[in-house]
Amino acid sequence: MIARKIYHVTTNGNLGWKSMMENSCRTSVSGISKQDVVNRTIAMAKHHAKCSVVIHKRDGSIEEEKTYPINS
């Protein structure tokens, strides 16, 4: 069974927004605009067999979670 990869989109301090794979210390995507980082992270997620993108609010709470592929 393939393990689900999980990306978290969070603030990057005063530098904007970033996404990181869960349990990783390396940023996957970064940028000024939250929507840009979300869109680019979703594009990456769609290339994995099983993946989730957890989008956080500025205060760190979860805003929403998107799972790919959609039919799984």
N, C-alpha and C positions, 0 to 999 in steps of 0.2 A: 504494500500500500504506500502511495506517495504521501509524504508529509506536506501539510499546507504551509506555505510561506506566508508570513504576515509582515506587512509594511505599516509603519506608523508615521503619519504626517503630523508634525508638531512645530512649534515656533523654534526659531534659531536665534534666540536672544533678540538683539536689535538688528540682526542681519536679514530678517524675513522669516522664511519657512524652510523646512527640510523634511525628507522622508528617510527612514532607516529601516532595514529589515530587523525584526525582533531578535534580540540576543546578539546583535552586532554593534560594534562601536564605530562603524564606517557609514558615513552619509551616502545614500544612493542618489538622491536628487536634492538640489537646493535652489532657492530663488527668492526674489522679493515678494512676488504675488503668491498667495495661498492657492488660488485657483490654478495657476500655472504649475505649481508643484504637485497638486492633486492630479491634474490631467496627465502630466508626464509619468507619475507613479502608476496611475491606472493603465497607461499604455504599456508599461513594463509588466504589470501584473497579468495582463492578458496573454503574455507569452509563456506563462507558467501553467502547468497542468492543474494545480490547485493553489489559489492565492487569495488573500484578503488584504484590503486597504482600510486601515482604521484612521479616520480623520478626527483630529482633536481640535477643540476650541483653543483660543488664546490662553484660557485659564487651566488647560491641561485635561479638562473633562472630555469625554467622547461625544462628538457631534453625530457621527454616523459611521457605519461599516459597510463596505462594498465587497462582495465575494465573487470570484471568477474561477472557472466559467460559471455563468449565471444559472445554467441548468443543472448544476451539481448539488 
